[in-house]
Amino acid sequence: MKLEAAQGRLVPIDDVTTERSTTFKALALGLETLPDRIEINCGLNANQVAVMIEIIDSQRQMLYDSLVAEFSE
């Protein structure tokens, strides 16, 4: 393993964890602000925004469940 790490074929787990965390935080922020941005830019009404929030929340939960399942194996 030391040889593979030295050759750049292995990445330290801390680097992977940090990168994943940064990526998912950016994704979460984008999803969190999406309904407001679309409401403002496209003129959605309150009901449309509520539906969008439900869909985004559902997708976020599915992603979370998938990641938990992947890392608990």
Number of C-alpha atoms within 10 A of each C-alpha: 8 9 9 10 11 10 9 10 10 12 11 9 9 9 10 11 11 10 12 12 12 12 11 11 12 12 12 13 10 12 16 15 11 16 19 16 13 13 15 11 9 9 12 16 10 10 9 13 17 13 12 18 18 12 12 16 14 12 13 16 12 12 12 12 11 11 11 11 10 9 7 6 5
